[in-house]
Amino acid sequence: MATGLSIHIGLNAVDPERYNGWDGTLLACENDARDMAQLAGKANFTVTEPILTQDATVENVTSTLRDAAGRLKKGDILLLSYSGHGGQVDDLNGPDDEPDRLDETWVLWDRQFVDDELFALLGTFAAGVRVLALSDSCHSGSVVRAAPELLSPRALREQFGTEDPEKIEKRIRVMPLSTQAEVNKRDAALYEGIQKETQAKDSGQIPASILLLSGCQDNQTSADGLRNGLFTANLLQTWDEWQKSGTHGGYRAFHRQILKRMPMNQNPDLFRTGHLDGGFLKQRPFTV
C-alpha cells in the first residue's frame, strides 16, 4: 500500500537581520500551510507539523526533505507546499540551466533557498516516488514595480483587492528589487558556493516524478490575501467543489479549473520534471 507524506512551509515574515532590515511581512502564508496540512490529512497523507516563519530555516527545510527522501519508496507520494516570498539570484550554471541567467528562490527565514538546492534534494528521492509541489510565491522580482503600472484599475482590484500602490506592494509575494540587489551583493560568495556544490542535474536524471503547481507565471506576481494567498484560496475552493461533486479528473483538469477562478494577470503554472510519469498526471489530485 502506498504511503503519502506531506510537508507544508509558510512564512509571514523573514529575519530582518538577514535581509538588510526588510522583514517581508505577509498575512496569509501561515494559514496557507495550515490549510494545506488539513487538506492533506483528509486525503490520508501523514502530515508533518507545518514549518512556520521563524522555524522555516534552510536547515529545518533541508533536514525535513532529507528525512522524507529516506522514508518514501517506489509508489509513494510527497505533497510539498510553500507559501511565502519568491526571489532570484544570479545563475552561475550557464544559460542551459536558466535561460534568463537567474535562479529562482524561496525566501526562507534565514536566507534564500535556491532552486538548485531544492532540485538536488528532490533528486535523492527514489525512482517511482511521486512529488506534488505547490508554490504560492512569486519568482518574478524584475516586474514587482512595473507590473502594477501596466494593469487597469479593474485588474488591480481583481488580483489585490485595492488600487493603492502601497497596499499592493505589501500584498505581492516577492522580495523587493532593492532588497534583493543588496542581499545578493552582500551574500554573492555564499550563493556562488551553494550553486557550485549543487550543480543542477538534467531533469531527466531525477528518478522521482515531479509535478509543480505554482501560483503564477514567471513574468507575473502572486497576491497575498487576508485568509489565504489568492492561488491557495482558489485551489482550496476548487478542491472543495470537486469533493462535493465527486469529480474525478486529473491534474490538468484540476489546473484548468483553478485557472478559471484566477484574475487575468495571475495564471498558475503546471510544470513537470524528473521521470515523466503520465499516470501520475492523470491521477485525481492528492491521491495517495
N, C-alpha and C positions, 0 to 999 in steps of 0.2 A: 504494500500500500504506500502511495506517495506521501511525502511529508511536505508541508507548507510552512515556511518560516518568514516572518515579516519584521522589517526594521524601519523605523519612522523617525525622521530628523526634522526639527522645526526650530528656527531661531527668530525671536522677536527683537534681538539686539546682538551686537558684537562688542568685543572688548575694545573700548576707545584707545587704550594704550597701545594696541597692536595695529590700529588703523588711523594713526595721526589725529586723534581727537574725535573722529567720526564714530558714533555709537550705533548707526544702522537701525534705528528704531522702526519696527513694523508692528502691526496689530494682530494679525490673524495666523501667523505661521505655527505657533504652538498649537492652536486649535486645529489647524490642518493635520498636524502629526497625530494628535489625539483622535480626531475623527477618522483618519485613515486606519489607525490602530483598531478602532471599534469596528470598522468595516471588515478588516482582516480577521478579527476574532469571530465575527458572524459567518465568515466564509471558511471557517475551520483551519485557519493558519495558527501556528504557535506564535504568539505576539511577544516580541521583545519590548521591554519598557521603553516608551518613547524617549529619544535623546533630545533634550530641550535646552536651548540657549546656552547658558554657561557650561553645561555638560557636553555640548556639541563641539568638542575639540577634535583636532586631527587625530590625536592618539586614540580617543574613545571610538570615533567612527571607524578608524582603521582596524582596531582590535575587534570590534563587533563584526565587521565584514570578514575578517580572517577566521573568527570563530564560526561564522555561518558557512564559509567555504569548507571548513573541516567537518561540518555536520551533514551537509547535503550531498546526496549521491544521485546517480542517474535516475531520472523520472521525478525528482523533487523540484520544488519551486521556491524562489526567493522573491518576496514583494518588498521593494526598497522605495521609500518615498522621501523626498527632500522638499522643504518649503523654507525659503529664505532669499537672500540677495544672490545675484549672479555677478560674476566679474570676469576679467580677462587678463592674461599675462602674455608677453611676447613668446611665441613658439620658436624653440631652438632646434626642433627636429626636422625642419625643412618643409617646403611647400607641399610635398606629397602627404604630409601628416595633416596640416591645416592650411588650405589654400589662402586664407586671409592672414596667415602668419600669426595667428593669435590662438592660444589655448584658453578654453572656457574654464571657469572655476565655480565651485560652490564656496560662498563666503562663510566659513565656519568661525567659531568664537575667537580662536587664537591666530588663524591665518587662512589664506585661500587654499582650498583643496583642489589641485589641478586635475583636469580630466584625465591626463596621463596616469596619475596615481589611481584614480578610480578604475580605469580600464586595466591597469596592471593587477589590481585586486580581483576584478571580475575574471581575469584570465586564469586565476587559481581555482576557479570552480570546476568541478568535474564535468566531463563530457556527458551530455544528456540532461544537465540541470537547466531549468528554465529560470530566467531572471526577468521580472517585470519591474522596471524602474519608472517612477513618476517624479518629475522635477517641476515644481511650481516656482520657477525663478526666471530671471531674465539673463541672457548671455549676450546682450547687445548694448554694451556700455557706450559705444560710439553714437548711439541715437537717443540717449536719455534726454538731452535738452532739445534736440532737433525734432524728435517725433511729435511732441505735443503741439509745436508750432505749425505742423503740417496737417493737423486734424481739425475738422469742423467742430463747433461747439457741441453739436449733437453727438459726434463720435466721442468727444471727451467725456460728456455726461454718461454715455453708454458704457464706457470702459472704467472710468474712475469715479463716477458719481458727482463730478464737480468740474467747473471750468477754471477754478482758481489755480494758477501756476504753482503757488507754494504748497497747496494741498496735494496737487498732482505729484509733485516731486517726492512727497512723503509716502505716496501710495504706489510707487514704482519699485519693483523688487530687483534693483540693480545698484551696485556701488557707484556713487557719483564719479564722473570722469576726473575731477581734480584730485579726489582722494585716491582713486585708482592709480593715477600717474605718480603721486607722491609715494604711495606704498610700494608700487612696483619698482621705482627707482631705488628706494631705500633697501628693499629686500631682493634686489636683482640677483645677487650671488646665491641666495637661498633657493630661489625658483630655478636658477640655472642648474644647481646641484640636483634638485628634485627631478628635473627633466632628463638629466644625464643618467641618473640612477634608474629611471623608469622609462627607458626607451620604448616608445609606443609600438605595440605589436600590430602587425597587419591584422585587420579584423577577422580574417579567415583563420588565424592561428588561435583564436579564443574558442575553446571547446564547448563552452556553455552557449545556450541560445538566449540572446538578449533582446528585449523589446522595450523601447523607451517611448513613453508618452510625456511630452514636455509642454509647459504652459504657453509657449508662443514660438513663432519662427525666430531665426537668428537675427532678423532685422526688425524685430518688434519688441515691445515691452510687456511684462506681466504685471497685472494690477493686484495690489493688496486689497483687503476688504475689512469690514467690521467684525465679521464672524469667521469667514474663510477667504482665501485668495480666490480670485474670480475663476480660475481654471479648476481649482479643487472644488469649489461650490458647485460648478456645473457638472463636474464628474460625479459628485455625490448625488446630485439631483437626478442625473441620467440613470445611475445605478439603482436608485430607489424606485424609479419608474419601471426599470427592467425587472426588478424583483416583484413588484406588484402585478405587472402584466405577464410575467413568466417568459419574457423574451429570451431567446437562446442564440443570438447572433455572436459572431467572433469579435476580435479586437478591431478589425477595420470598421465594422458596423458600429461598434461602441464609439470609436473615434469620430465617425461621421455624425453621430447623434450629439456628442459633446460640441462639435464644431457648429452645429445648428443653433446652439444656445449662446455662442460667443459673439462679441461685437466684431465688426469687420476689421478692426485694427489689432485684434489679438487672436491668432489662429493656432491652436495647439498642433504640435507636430507628432507624427508617428514614424519612428526610426528603428531599423533592425540592424543588428551586427552580431558578430560571433558566428556560431553554427546556425545557418538559416533554416530553422525547423518550421516548415509550413503548417504542420499540425498544431504547433503552439499558437500561431497566428489565428487559426480557425477555432480555437477553444473559446468557450464562454469565458468572459473576463473573470479573473480571480478564482479560476478552477484549480484546486489542489490535485 
